[in-house]
Amino acid sequence: MHVGAVKSGERALVVDDLIATGGTLCAAMNLLERAGAEVVECACVIELPDLKSLPLTHSVANLLSYLNGRWVA
């Protein structure tokens, strides 16, 4: 993230291509919040729930899940 890319009070949507443990998503949310932005929603394209993600402070909308060896929409 570039310095000055987000101003204090701006609203942000965090989109990740793949959420496995949630570490990257949590780091992105922390960076935005430290810059003064309000994270209003999170989304991902693919979720791997079998990997037991970190506890997230926001709900995450996903398009596909790979659960128990099967793709679930």
All heavy atoms as TSV, in Angstrom:
chain	resi	resn	atom	element	x	y	z
A	1	MET	N	N	0.847	-1.166	0.000
A	1	MET	CA	C	0.000	0.000	0.000
A	1	MET	C	C	0.891	1.226	0.000
A	1	MET	O	O	1.834	1.313	0.780
A	1	MET	CB	C	-0.905	-0.018	1.243
A	1	MET	CG	C	-1.985	1.000	1.215
A	1	MET	SD	S	-3.261	0.716	2.463
A	1	MET	CE	C	-2.568	1.567	3.849
A	2	HIS	N	N	0.585	2.180	-0.850
A	2	HIS	CA	C	1.375	3.390	-0.954
A	2	HIS	C	C	0.996	4.391	0.134
A	2	HIS	O	O	-0.164	4.477	0.534
A	2	HIS	CB	C	1.161	4.052	-2.321
A	2	HIS	CG	C	1.662	3.228	-3.455
A	2	HIS	ND1	N	2.991	3.136	-3.771
A	2	HIS	CD2	C	1.015	2.461	-4.350
A	2	HIS	CE1	C	3.144	2.346	-4.811
A	2	HIS	NE2	N	1.949	1.915	-5.175
A	3	VAL	N	N	1.975	5.162	0.590
A	3	VAL	CA	C	1.719	6.220	1.555
A	3	VAL	C	C	0.764	7.223	0.913
A	3	VAL	O	O	0.954	7.632	-0.228
A	3	VAL	CB	C	3.038	6.916	1.960
A	3	VAL	CG1	C	2.764	8.127	2.835
A	3	VAL	CG2	C	3.963	5.935	2.667
A	4	GLY	N	N	-0.275	7.573	1.615
A	4	GLY	CA	C	-1.247	8.535	1.105
A	4	GLY	C	C	-2.334	7.932	0.231
A	4	GLY	O	O	-3.200	8.645	-0.266
A	5	ALA	N	N	-2.313	6.623	0.034
A	5	ALA	CA	C	-3.317	5.973	-0.812
A	5	ALA	C	C	-4.695	6.017	-0.164
A	5	ALA	O	O	-5.701	6.020	-0.854
A	5	ALA	CB	C	-2.921	4.530	-1.102
A	6	VAL	N	N	-4.726	6.055	1.157
A	6	VAL	CA	C	-5.982	6.078	1.896
A	6	VAL	C	C	-5.935	7.241	2.871
A	6	VAL	O	O	-4.937	7.440	3.561
A	6	VAL	CB	C	-6.187	4.760	2.686
A	6	VAL	CG1	C	-7.453	4.789	3.490
A	6	VAL	CG2	C	-6.187	3.578	1.743
A	7	LYS	N	N	-7.013	7.993	2.917
A	7	LYS	CA	C	-7.096	9.109	3.848
A	7	LYS	C	C	-7.966	8.725	5.031
A	7	LYS	O	O	-8.858	7.886	4.924
A	7	LYS	CB	C	-7.668	10.325	3.129
A	7	LYS	CG	C	-6.753	10.861	2.045
A	7	LYS	CD	C	-7.374	12.060	1.377
A	7	LYS	CE	C	-6.476	12.667	0.335
A	7	LYS	NZ	N	-6.051	11.811	-0.712
A	8	SER	N	N	-7.707	9.369	6.143
A	8	SER	CA	C	-8.476	9.109	7.347
A	8	SER	C	C	-9.960	9.362	7.084
A	8	SER	O	O	-10.332	10.353	6.459
A	8	SER	CB	C	-7.981	10.016	8.468
A	8	SER	OG	O	-8.677	9.741	9.657
A	9	GLY	N	N	-10.793	8.422	7.520
A	9	GLY	CA	C	-12.232	8.542	7.357
A	9	GLY	C	C	-12.782	7.911	6.094
A	9	GLY	O	O	-13.999	7.780	5.949
A	10	GLU	N	N	-11.921	7.511	5.172
A	10	GLU	CA	C	-12.409	6.854	3.963
A	10	GLU	C	C	-12.909	5.456	4.293
A	10	GLU	O	O	-12.459	4.830	5.244
A	10	GLU	CB	C	-11.313	6.774	2.893
A	10	GLU	CG	C	-11.006	8.101	2.256
A	10	GLU	CD	C	-10.041	7.992	1.096
A	10	GLU	OE1	O	-9.132	7.132	1.136
A	10	GLU	OE2	O	-10.196	8.769	0.161
A	11	ARG	N	N	-13.853	4.968	3.484
A	11	ARG	CA	C	-14.402	3.618	3.651
A	11	ARG	C	C	-13.694	2.693	2.675
A	11	ARG	O	O	-13.389	3.091	1.554
A	11	ARG	CB	C	-15.900	3.637	3.392
A	11	ARG	CG	C	-16.646	4.476	4.419
A	11	ARG	CD	C	-18.060	4.800	4.011
A	11	ARG	NE	N	-18.771	3.665	3.487
A	11	ARG	CZ	C	-19.759	3.025	4.103
A	11	ARG	NH1	N	-20.168	3.440	5.269
A	11	ARG	NH2	N	-20.354	2.000	3.551
A	12	ALA	N	N	-13.427	1.461	3.102
A	12	ALA	CA	C	-12.659	0.531	2.270
A	12	ALA	C	C	-13.331	-0.828	2.171
A	12	ALA	O	O	-13.952	-1.310	3.127
A	12	ALA	CB	C	-11.251	0.354	2.849
A	13	LEU	N	N	-13.205	-1.429	1.012
A	13	LEU	CA	C	-13.621	-2.801	0.752
A	13	LEU	C	C	-12.343	-3.594	0.497
A	13	LEU	O	O	-11.550	-3.225	-0.360
A	13	LEU	CB	C	-14.525	-2.868	-0.478
A	13	LEU	CG	C	-14.740	-4.245	-1.110
A	13	LEU	CD1	C	-15.523	-5.135	-0.165
A	13	LEU	CD2	C	-15.456	-4.109	-2.438
A	14	VAL	N	N	-12.126	-4.661	1.233
A	14	VAL	CA	C	-10.939	-5.501	1.050
A	14	VAL	C	C	-11.360	-6.738	0.268
A	14	VAL	O	O	-12.278	-7.455	0.664
A	14	VAL	CB	C	-10.320	-5.915	2.409
A	14	VAL	CG1	C	-9.106	-6.800	2.194
A	14	VAL	CG2	C	-9.956	-4.683	3.224
A	15	VAL	N	N	-10.689	-6.978	-0.871
A	15	VAL	CA	C	-10.986	-8.135	-1.709
A	15	VAL	C	C	-9.715	-8.961	-1.839
A	15	VAL	O	O	-8.665	-8.441	-2.211
A	15	VAL	CB	C	-11.479	-7.717	-3.113
A	15	VAL	CG1	C	-11.771	-8.940	-3.970
A	15	VAL	CG2	C	-12.714	-6.833	-2.997
A	16	ASP	N	N	-9.805	-10.249	-1.534
A	16	ASP	CA	C	-8.675	-11.174	-1.634
A	16	ASP	C	C	-9.062	-12.286	-2.604
A	16	ASP	O	O	-10.222	-12.690	-2.654
A	16	ASP	CB	C	-8.365	-11.752	-0.253
A	16	ASP	CG	C	-6.984	-12.359	-0.137
A	16	ASP	OD1	O	-6.290	-12.487	-1.168
A	16	ASP	OD2	O	-6.604	-12.716	0.989
A	17	ASP	N	N	-8.102	-12.756	-3.377
A	17	ASP	CA	C	-8.414	-13.815	-4.336
A	17	ASP	C	C	-8.639	-15.154	-3.648
A	17	ASP	O	O	-9.502	-15.926	-4.029
A	17	ASP	CB	C	-7.333	-13.932	-5.412
A	17	ASP	CG	C	-5.950	-14.221	-4.851
A	17	ASP	OD1	O	-5.748	-14.067	-3.633
A	17	ASP	OD2	O	-5.071	-14.583	-5.633
A	18	LEU	N	N	-7.880	-15.439	-2.589
A	18	LEU	CA	C	-7.968	-16.726	-1.908
A	18	LEU	C	C	-7.793	-16.505	-0.417
A	18	LEU	O	O	-6.837	-15.868	0.007
A	18	LEU	CB	C	-6.868	-17.666	-2.413
A	18	LEU	CG	C	-6.816	-19.012	-1.705
A	18	LEU	CD1	C	-7.652	-20.026	-2.463
A	18	LEU	CD2	C	-5.400	-19.493	-1.581
A	19	ILE	N	N	-8.711	-17.016	0.380
A	19	ILE	CA	C	-8.557	-16.934	1.833
A	19	ILE	C	C	-8.377	-18.356	2.364
A	19	ILE	O	O	-9.232	-19.211	2.179
A	19	ILE	CB	C	-9.736	-16.200	2.503
A	19	ILE	CG1	C	-9.501	-16.078	4.004
A	19	ILE	CG2	C	-11.049	-16.846	2.214
A	19	ILE	CD1	C	-10.460	-15.166	4.714
A	20	ALA	N	N	-7.215	-18.576	2.954
A	20	ALA	CA	C	-6.911	-19.878	3.535
A	20	ALA	C	C	-6.946	-19.734	5.058
A	20	ALA	O	O	-7.888	-20.165	5.712
A	20	ALA	CB	C	-5.563	-20.382	3.043
A	21	THR	N	N	-5.938	-19.085	5.623
A	21	THR	CA	C	-5.904	-18.882	7.072
A	21	THR	C	C	-6.413	-17.503	7.471
A	21	THR	O	O	-6.686	-17.264	8.635
A	21	THR	CB	C	-4.476	-19.050	7.616
A	21	THR	OG1	O	-3.649	-18.041	7.053
A	21	THR	CG2	C	-3.940	-20.431	7.299
A	22	GLY	N	N	-6.506	-16.583	6.518
A	22	GLY	CA	C	-6.972	-15.232	6.810
A	22	GLY	C	C	-5.870	-14.262	7.169
A	22	GLY	O	O	-6.141	-13.100	7.442
A	23	GLY	N	N	-4.623	-14.699	7.160
A	23	GLY	CA	C	-3.505	-13.837	7.550
A	23	GLY	C	C	-3.341	-12.611	6.664
A	23	GLY	O	O	-3.166	-11.501	7.167
A	24	THR	N	N	-3.417	-12.795	5.360
A	24	THR	CA	C	-3.267	-11.670	4.438
A	24	THR	C	C	-4.441	-10.712	4.577
A	24	THR	O	O	-4.269	-9.491	4.576
A	24	THR	CB	C	-3.167	-12.169	2.983
A	24	THR	OG1	O	-2.066	-13.074	2.893
A	24	THR	CG2	C	-2.963	-11.028	2.016
A	25	LEU	N	N	-5.636	-11.251	4.719
A	25	LEU	CA	C	-6.825	-10.423	4.878
A	25	LEU	C	C	-6.738	-9.602	6.166
A	25	LEU	O	O	-7.028	-8.400	6.168
A	25	LEU	CB	C	-8.069	-11.310	4.889
A	25	LEU	CG	C	-9.404	-10.643	4.682
A	25	LEU	CD1	C	-9.492	-9.992	3.312
A	25	LEU	CD2	C	-10.518	-11.652	4.831
A	26	CYS	N	N	-6.317	-10.216	7.258
A	26	CYS	CA	C	-6.155	-9.507	8.531
A	26	CYS	C	C	-5.105	-8.410	8.423
A	26	CYS	O	O	-5.296	-7.301	8.929
A	26	CYS	CB	C	-5.767	-10.468	9.650
A	26	CYS	SG	S	-7.119	-11.484	10.248
A	27	ALA	N	N	-4.004	-8.700	7.757
A	27	ALA	CA	C	-2.938	-7.704	7.598
A	27	ALA	C	C	-3.428	-6.510	6.785
A	27	ALA	O	O	-3.142	-5.356	7.133
A	27	ALA	CB	C	-1.719	-8.345	6.931
A	28	ALA	N	N	-4.176	-6.766	5.723
A	28	ALA	CA	C	-4.709	-5.679	4.896
A	28	ALA	C	C	-5.679	-4.816	5.707
A	28	ALA	O	O	-5.636	-3.584	5.636
A	28	ALA	CB	C	-5.399	-6.247	3.658
A	29	MET	N	N	-6.552	-5.456	6.484
A	29	MET	CA	C	-7.496	-4.702	7.312
A	29	MET	C	C	-6.759	-3.858	8.343
A	29	MET	O	O	-7.099	-2.695	8.559
A	29	MET	CB	C	-8.486	-5.643	7.997
A	29	MET	CG	C	-9.456	-6.283	7.042
A	29	MET	SD	S	-10.786	-7.250	7.807
A	29	MET	CE	C	-9.919	-8.377	8.865
A	30	ASN	N	N	-5.728	-4.433	8.963
A	30	ASN	CA	C	-4.950	-3.693	9.966
A	30	ASN	C	C	-4.262	-2.482	9.350
A	30	ASN	O	O	-4.250	-1.400	9.946
A	30	ASN	CB	C	-3.918	-4.601	10.635
A	30	ASN	CG	C	-4.550	-5.585	11.594
A	30	ASN	OD1	O	-5.646	-5.367	12.090
A	30	ASN	ND2	N	-3.865	-6.682	11.846
A	31	LEU	N	N	-3.663	-2.644	8.164
A	31	LEU	CA	C	-3.011	-1.523	7.494
A	31	LEU	C	C	-4.006	-0.399	7.212
A	31	LEU	O	O	-3.717	0.780	7.457
A	31	LEU	CB	C	-2.385	-1.982	6.169
A	31	LEU	CG	C	-0.996	-2.563	6.223
A	31	LEU	CD1	C	-0.601	-3.092	4.850
A	31	LEU	CD2	C	0.004	-1.522	6.677
A	32	LEU	N	N	-5.154	-0.758	6.668
A	32	LEU	CA	C	-6.159	0.251	6.349
A	32	LEU	C	C	-6.657	0.961	7.604
A	32	LEU	O	O	-6.797	2.192	7.617
A	32	LEU	CB	C	-7.325	-0.399	5.604
A	32	LEU	CG	C	-7.023	-0.794	4.166
A	32	LEU	CD1	C	-8.056	-1.786	3.654
A	32	LEU	CD2	C	-6.964	0.440	3.279
A	33	GLU	N	N	-6.921	0.203	8.654
A	33	GLU	CA	C	-7.412	0.809	9.889
A	33	GLU	C	C	-6.348	1.684	10.547
A	33	GLU	O	O	-6.660	2.749	11.082
A	33	GLU	CB	C	-7.921	-0.275	10.837
A	33	GLU	CG	C	-9.225	-0.884	10.328
A	33	GLU	CD	C	-9.676	-2.122	11.072
A	33	GLU	OE1	O	-8.890	-2.686	11.879
A	33	GLU	OE2	O	-10.828	-2.551	10.849
A	34	ARG	N	N	-5.091	1.277	10.475
A	34	ARG	CA	C	-4.006	2.102	11.013
A	34	ARG	C	C	-3.849	3.399	10.232
A	34	ARG	O	O	-3.428	4.412	10.784
A	34	ARG	CB	C	-2.688	1.331	11.026
A	34	ARG	CG	C	-2.644	0.299	12.136
A	34	ARG	CD	C	-1.380	-0.518	12.166
A	34	ARG	NE	N	-0.175	0.269	12.028
A	34	ARG	CZ	C	0.998	-0.219	11.659
A	34	ARG	NH1	N	1.114	-1.502	11.379
A	34	ARG	NH2	N	2.048	0.554	11.553
A	35	ALA	N	N	-4.222	3.376	8.944
A	35	ALA	CA	C	-4.162	4.579	8.114
A	35	ALA	C	C	-5.385	5.467	8.341
A	35	ALA	O	O	-5.474	6.558	7.790
A	35	ALA	CB	C	-4.057	4.199	6.645
A	36	GLY	N	N	-6.348	4.989	9.144
A	36	GLY	CA	C	-7.521	5.779	9.469
A	36	GLY	C	C	-8.754	5.452	8.663
A	36	GLY	O	O	-9.789	6.102	8.811
A	37	ALA	N	N	-8.676	4.453	7.791
A	37	ALA	CA	C	-9.835	4.067	6.985
A	37	ALA	C	C	-10.768	3.182	7.797
A	37	ALA	O	O	-10.365	2.551	8.775
A	37	ALA	CB	C	-9.386	3.324	5.728
A	38	GLU	N	N	-12.015	3.126	7.368
A	38	GLU	CA	C	-13.003	2.234	7.972
A	38	GLU	C	C	-13.225	1.065	7.013
A	38	GLU	O	O	-13.695	1.259	5.894
A	38	GLU	CB	C	-14.322	2.976	8.176
A	38	GLU	CG	C	-15.436	2.098	8.677
A	38	GLU	CD	C	-16.797	2.760	8.604
A	38	GLU	OE1	O	-16.906	3.909	8.161
A	38	GLU	OE2	O	-17.768	2.085	8.980
A	39	VAL	N	N	-12.881	-0.141	7.426
A	39	VAL	CA	C	-13.119	-1.328	6.599
A	39	VAL	C	C	-14.587	-1.692	6.762
A	39	VAL	O	O	-15.030	-2.047	7.846
A	39	VAL	CB	C	-12.207	-2.505	7.007
A	39	VAL	CG1	C	-12.541	-3.743	6.197
A	39	VAL	CG2	C	-10.744	-2.129	6.842
A	40	VAL	N	N	-15.343	-1.565	5.660
A	40	VAL	CA	C	-16.788	-1.791	5.746
A	40	VAL	C	C	-17.205	-3.188	5.308
A	40	VAL	O	O	-18.271	-3.669	5.688
A	40	VAL	CB	C	-17.567	-0.735	4.930
A	40	VAL	CG1	C	-17.412	0.636	5.560
A	40	VAL	CG2	C	-17.142	-0.720	3.487
A	41	GLU	N	N	-16.370	-3.855	4.500
A	41	GLU	CA	C	-16.714	-5.202	4.026
A	41	GLU	C	C	-15.453	-5.891	3.533
A	41	GLU	O	O	-14.495	-5.254	3.137
A	41	GLU	CB	C	-17.729	-5.115	2.888
A	41	GLU	CG	C	-18.303	-6.446	2.441
A	41	GLU	CD	C	-19.194	-7.089	3.485
A	41	GLU	OE1	O	-20.114	-6.436	3.985
A	41	GLU	OE2	O	-18.953	-8.271	3.800
A	42	CYS	N	N	-15.489	-7.218	3.579
A	42	CYS	CA	C	-14.405	-8.044	3.042
A	42	CYS	C	C	-15.011	-9.084	2.115
A	42	CYS	O	O	-16.119	-9.567	2.352
A	42	CYS	CB	C	-13.661	-8.760	4.164
A	42	CYS	SG	S	-12.866	-7.660	5.323
A	43	ALA	N	N	-14.286	-9.431	1.073
A	43	ALA	CA	C	-14.764	-10.435	0.124
A	43	ALA	C	C	-13.583	-11.239	-0.389
A	43	ALA	O	O	-12.446	-10.762	-0.398
A	43	ALA	CB	C	-15.487	-9.774	-1.040
A	44	CYS	N	N	-13.860	-12.475	-0.804
A	44	CYS	CA	C	-12.826	-13.302	-1.419
A	44	CYS	C	C	-13.459	-14.111	-2.540
A	44	CYS	O	O	-14.663	-14.334	-2.557
A	44	CYS	CB	C	-12.142	-14.208	-0.404
A	44	CYS	SG	S	-13.180	-15.524	0.238
A	45	VAL	N	N	-12.624	-14.537	-3.479
A	45	VAL	CA	C	-13.110	-15.339	-4.588
A	45	VAL	C	C	-13.219	-16.796	-4.155
A	45	VAL	O	O	-14.240	-17.436	-4.353
A	45	VAL	CB	C	-12.189	-15.190	-5.816
A	45	VAL	CG1	C	-12.666	-16.071	-6.961
A	45	VAL	CG2	C	-12.136	-13.729	-6.253
A	46	ILE	N	N	-12.169	-17.314	-3.520
A	46	ILE	CA	C	-12.139	-18.713	-3.088
A	46	ILE	C	C	-11.799	-18.780	-1.604
A	46	ILE	O	O	-10.873	-18.128	-1.142
A	46	ILE	CB	C	-11.096	-19.527	-3.892
A	46	ILE	CG1	C	-11.454	-19.528	-5.376
A	46	ILE	CG2	C	-10.990	-20.959	-3.361
A	46	ILE	CD1	C	-10.393	-20.154	-6.261
A	47	GLU	N	N	-12.544	-19.595	-0.871
A	47	GLU	CA	C	-12.303	-19.817	0.549
A	47	GLU	C	C	-11.941	-21.284	0.769
A	47	GLU	O	O	-12.523	-22.170	0.149
A	47	GLU	CB	C	-13.561	-19.486	1.344
A	47	GLU	CG	C	-13.433	-19.764	2.819
A	47	GLU	CD	C	-14.748	-19.627	3.570
A	47	GLU	OE1	O	-15.816	-19.761	2.947
A	47	GLU	OE2	O	-14.692	-19.405	4.777
A	48	LEU	N	N	-10.967	-21.526	1.642
A	48	LEU	CA	C	-10.575	-22.888	2.022
A	48	LEU	C	C	-10.880	-23.077	3.513
A	48	LEU	O	O	-10.002	-22.998	4.359
A	48	LEU	CB	C	-9.087	-23.119	1.741
A	48	LEU	CG	C	-8.633	-22.897	0.298
A	48	LEU	CD1	C	-7.124	-23.049	0.183
A	48	LEU	CD2	C	-9.340	-23.838	-0.647
A	49	PRO	N	N	-12.134	-23.326	3.876
A	49	PRO	CA	C	-12.515	-23.375	5.295
A	49	PRO	C	C	-11.895	-24.526	6.075
A	49	PRO	O	O	-11.809	-24.460	7.300
A	49	PRO	CB	C	-14.044	-23.495	5.251
A	49	PRO	CG	C	-14.366	-24.023	3.906
A	49	PRO	CD	C	-13.274	-23.542	2.989
A	50	ASP	N	N	-11.451	-25.586	5.402
A	50	ASP	CA	C	-10.838	-26.712	6.112
A	50	ASP	C	C	-9.523	-26.324	6.791
A	50	ASP	O	O	-9.053	-27.038	7.677
A	50	ASP	CB	C	-10.573	-27.877	5.156
A	50	ASP	CG	C	-11.851	-28.603	4.757
A	50	ASP	OD1	O	-12.868	-28.458	5.465
A	50	ASP	OD2	O	-11.832	-29.304	3.732
A	51	LEU	N	N	-8.911	-25.194	6.404
A	51	LEU	CA	C	-7.630	-24.786	6.976
A	51	LEU	C	C	-7.790	-23.992	8.273
A	51	LEU	O	O	-6.820	-23.536	8.841
A	51	LEU	CB	C	-6.826	-23.973	5.958
A	51	LEU	CG	C	-6.387	-24.771	4.736
A	51	LEU	CD1	C	-5.572	-23.895	3.798
A	51	LEU	CD2	C	-5.583	-25.996	5.125
A	52	LYS	N	N	-9.010	-23.839	8.742
A	52	LYS	CA	C	-9.276	-23.191	10.038
A	52	LYS	C	C	-8.649	-21.796	10.089
A	52	LYS	O	O	-7.595	-21.584	10.661
A	52	LYS	CB	C	-8.735	-24.024	11.197
A	52	LYS	CG	C	-9.139	-25.473	11.168
A	52	LYS	CD	C	-10.610	-25.650	11.482
A	52	LYS	CE	C	-10.953	-27.088	11.671
A	52	LYS	NZ	N	-11.647	-27.711	10.600
A	53	SER	N	N	-9.345	-20.829	9.531
A	53	SER	CA	C	-8.818	-19.472	9.456
A	53	SER	C	C	-8.735	-18.809	10.821
A	53	SER	O	O	-9.333	-19.258	11.793
A	53	SER	CB	C	-9.684	-18.617	8.520
A	53	SER	OG	O	-10.938	-18.378	9.102
A	54	LEU	N	N	-7.990	-17.712	10.854
A	54	LEU	CA	C	-7.880	-16.885	12.048
A	54	LEU	C	C	-9.248	-16.286	12.361
A	54	LEU	O	O	-10.064	-16.103	11.457
A	54	LEU	CB	C	-6.893	-15.737	11.790
A	54	LEU	CG	C	-5.458	-16.121	11.460
A	54	LEU	CD1	C	-4.693	-14.879	10.991
A	54	LEU	CD2	C	-4.789	-16.708	12.675
A	55	PRO	N	N	-9.504	-15.935	13.618
A	55	PRO	CA	C	-10.773	-15.257	13.905
A	55	PRO	C	C	-10.757	-13.866	13.265
A	55	PRO	O	O	-9.851	-13.081	13.503
A	55	PRO	CB	C	-10.800	-15.174	15.432
A	55	PRO	CG	C	-9.404	-15.389	15.873
A	55	PRO	CD	C	-8.712	-16.166	14.798
A	56	LEU	N	N	-11.732	-13.580	12.404
A	56	LEU	CA	C	-11.775	-12.312	11.699
A	56	LEU	C	C	-12.751	-11.362	12.378
A	56	LEU	O	O	-13.755	-11.789	12.934
A	56	LEU	CB	C	-12.191	-12.532	10.240
A	56	LEU	CG	C	-11.260	-13.419	9.415
A	56	LEU	CD1	C	-11.857	-13.694	8.042
A	56	LEU	CD2	C	-9.892	-12.767	9.279
A	57	THR	N	N	-12.455	-10.065	12.313
A	57	THR	CA	C	-13.315	-9.069	12.941
A	57	THR	C	C	-14.458	-8.645	12.028
A	57	THR	O	O	-15.353	-7.930	12.453
A	57	THR	CB	C	-12.500	-7.827	13.328
A	57	THR	OG1	O	-11.868	-7.301	12.158
A	57	THR	CG2	C	-11.450	-8.177	14.369
A	58	HIS	N	N	-14.430	-9.054	10.749
A	58	HIS	CA	C	-15.477	-8.722	9.789
A	58	HIS	C	C	-15.978	-10.009	9.135
A	58	HIS	O	O	-15.239	-10.985	9.029
A	58	HIS	CB	C	-14.941	-7.805	8.694
A	58	HIS	CG	C	-14.570	-6.449	9.175
A	58	HIS	ND1	N	-13.434	-6.196	9.913
A	58	HIS	CD2	C	-15.177	-5.259	9.027
A	58	HIS	CE1	C	-13.363	-4.923	10.193
A	58	HIS	NE2	N	-14.413	-4.319	9.662
A	59	SER	N	N	-17.215	-9.981	8.671
A	59	SER	CA	C	-17.691	-11.124	7.899
A	59	SER	C	C	-17.038	-11.066	6.512
A	59	SER	O	O	-16.646	-10.009	6.051
A	59	SER	CB	C	-19.208	-11.092	7.768
A	59	SER	OG	O	-19.606	-9.945	7.056
A	60	VAL	N	N	-16.909	-12.220	5.880
A	60	VAL	CA	C	-16.269	-12.305	4.571
A	60	VAL	C	C	-17.223	-12.984	3.603
A	60	VAL	O	O	-17.633	-14.122	3.817
A	60	VAL	CB	C	-14.937	-13.097	4.640
A	60	VAL	CG1	C	-14.300	-13.185	3.271
A	60	VAL	CG2	C	-13.982	-12.463	5.644
A	61	ALA	N	N	-17.571	-12.276	2.538
A	61	ALA	CA	C	-18.400	-12.867	1.485
A	61	ALA	C	C	-17.482	-13.614	0.530
A	61	ALA	O	O	-16.394	-13.143	0.219
A	61	ALA	CB	C	-19.152	-11.766	0.744
A	62	ASN	N	N	-17.873	-14.801	0.090
A	62	ASN	CA	C	-17.029	-15.567	-0.832
A	62	ASN	C	C	-17.872	-16.117	-1.979
A	62	ASN	O	O	-19.067	-16.335	-1.838
A	62	ASN	CB	C	-16.292	-16.697	-0.113
A	62	ASN	CG	C	-17.234	-17.723	0.460
A	62	ASN	OD1	O	-18.228	-17.384	1.068
A	62	ASN	ND2	N	-16.931	-18.973	0.270
A	63	LEU	N	N	-17.211	-16.317	-3.123
A	63	LEU	CA	C	-17.892	-16.865	-4.289
A	63	LEU	C	C	-17.876	-18.386	-4.297
A	63	LEU	O	O	-18.864	-19.017	-4.621
A	63	LEU	CB	C	-17.249	-16.347	-5.581
A	63	LEU	CG	C	-17.366	-14.847	-5.827
A	63	LEU	CD1	C	-16.622	-14.479	-7.096
A	63	LEU	CD2	C	-18.822	-14.435	-5.916
A	64	LEU	N	N	-16.730	-18.989	-3.952
A	64	LEU	CA	C	-16.575	-20.445	-3.951
A	64	LEU	C	C	-15.885	-20.903	-2.678
A	64	LEU	O	O	-15.018	-20.220	-2.155
A	64	LEU	CB	C	-15.706	-20.897	-5.132
A	64	LEU	CG	C	-16.263	-20.729	-6.534
A	64	LEU	CD1	C	-15.172	-21.021	-7.555
A	64	LEU	CD2	C	-17.438	-21.655	-6.747
A	65	SER	N	N	-16.251	-22.067	-2.198
A	65	SER	CA	C	-15.553	-22.708	-1.084
A	65	SER	C	C	-15.111	-24.097	-1.528
A	65	SER	O	O	-15.839	-24.777	-2.250
A	65	SER	CB	C	-16.464	-22.860	0.132
A	65	SER	OG	O	-16.728	-21.623	0.731
A	66	TYR	N	N	-13.914	-24.493	-1.080
A	66	TYR	CA	C	-13.444	-25.849	-1.316
A	66	TYR	C	C	-13.485	-26.545	0.030
A	66	TYR	O	O	-12.639	-26.340	0.888
A	66	TYR	CB	C	-12.024	-25.842	-1.895
A	66	TYR	CG	C	-11.599	-27.190	-2.391
A	66	TYR	CD1	C	-12.107	-27.699	-3.575
A	66	TYR	CD2	C	-10.694	-27.965	-1.676
A	66	TYR	CE1	C	-11.726	-28.943	-4.046
A	66	TYR	CE2	C	-10.301	-29.212	-2.134
A	66	TYR	CZ	C	-10.815	-29.688	-3.318
A	66	TYR	OH	O	-10.432	-30.930	-3.783
A	67	LEU	N	N	-14.540	-27.329	0.254
A	67	LEU	CA	C	-14.809	-27.917	1.560
A	67	LEU	C	C	-14.908	-29.428	1.435
A	67	LEU	O	O	-15.662	-29.944	0.611
A	67	LEU	CB	C	-16.128	-27.337	2.101
A	67	LEU	CG	C	-16.601	-27.785	3.464
A	67	LEU	CD1	C	-15.598	-27.411	4.542
A	67	LEU	CD2	C	-17.939	-27.142	3.782
A	68	ASN	N	N	-14.119	-30.134	2.230
A	68	ASN	CA	C	-14.127	-31.593	2.235
A	68	ASN	C	C	-13.912	-32.189	0.847
A	68	ASN	O	O	-14.579	-33.135	0.447
A	68	ASN	CB	C	-15.440	-32.137	2.831
A	68	ASN	CG	C	-15.638	-31.721	4.269
A	68	ASN	OD1	O	-14.678	-31.659	5.043
A	68	ASN	ND2	N	-16.854	-31.436	4.648
A	69	GLY	N	N	-12.978	-31.596	0.100
A	69	GLY	CA	C	-12.641	-32.113	-1.229
A	69	GLY	C	C	-13.643	-31.811	-2.324
A	69	GLY	O	O	-13.581	-32.389	-3.401
A	70	ARG	N	N	-14.578	-30.881	-2.063
A	70	ARG	CA	C	-15.594	-30.543	-3.070
A	70	ARG	C	C	-15.729	-29.025	-3.173
A	70	ARG	O	O	-15.632	-28.322	-2.189
A	70	ARG	CB	C	-16.960	-31.114	-2.667
A	70	ARG	CG	C	-16.963	-32.641	-2.604
A	70	ARG	CD	C	-18.311	-33.187	-2.286
A	70	ARG	NE	N	-19.233	-32.727	-3.329
A	70	ARG	CZ	C	-20.553	-32.753	-3.206
A	70	ARG	NH1	N	-21.093	-33.204	-2.113
A	70	ARG	NH2	N	-21.323	-32.355	-4.177
A	71	TRP	N	N	-15.995	-28.548	-4.377
A	71	TRP	CA	C	-16.295	-27.140	-4.611
A	71	TRP	C	C	-17.742	-26.869	-4.254
A	71	TRP	O	O	-18.635	-27.592	-4.657
A	71	TRP	CB	C	-16.041	-26.742	-6.063
A	71	TRP	CG	C	-14.593	-26.690	-6.402
A	71	TRP	CD1	C	-13.891	-27.619	-7.084
A	71	TRP	CD2	C	-13.661	-25.674	-6.041
A	71	TRP	NE1	N	-12.576	-27.243	-7.191
A	71	TRP	CE2	C	-12.405	-26.053	-6.542
A	71	TRP	CE3	C	-13.765	-24.472	-5.331
A	71	TRP	CZ2	C	-11.272	-25.265	-6.382
A	71	TRP	CZ3	C	-12.626	-23.706	-5.166
A	71	TRP	CH2	C	-11.397	-24.104	-5.683
A	72	VAL	N	N	-17.965	-25.825	-3.456
A	72	VAL	CA	C	-19.313	-25.443	-3.047
A	72	VAL	C	C	-19.509	-23.970	-3.406
A	72	VAL	O	O	-18.690	-23.121	-3.052
A	72	VAL	CB	C	-19.490	-25.617	-1.514
A	72	VAL	CG1	C	-20.896	-25.245	-1.097
A	72	VAL	CG2	C	-19.146	-27.042	-1.106
A	73	ALA	N	N	-20.592	-23.682	-4.128
A	73	ALA	CA	C	-20.864	-22.282	-4.507
A	73	ALA	C	C	-21.713	-21.609	-3.467
A	73	ALA	O	O	-22.405	-22.188	-2.705
A	73	ALA	CB	C	-21.569	-22.247	-5.859
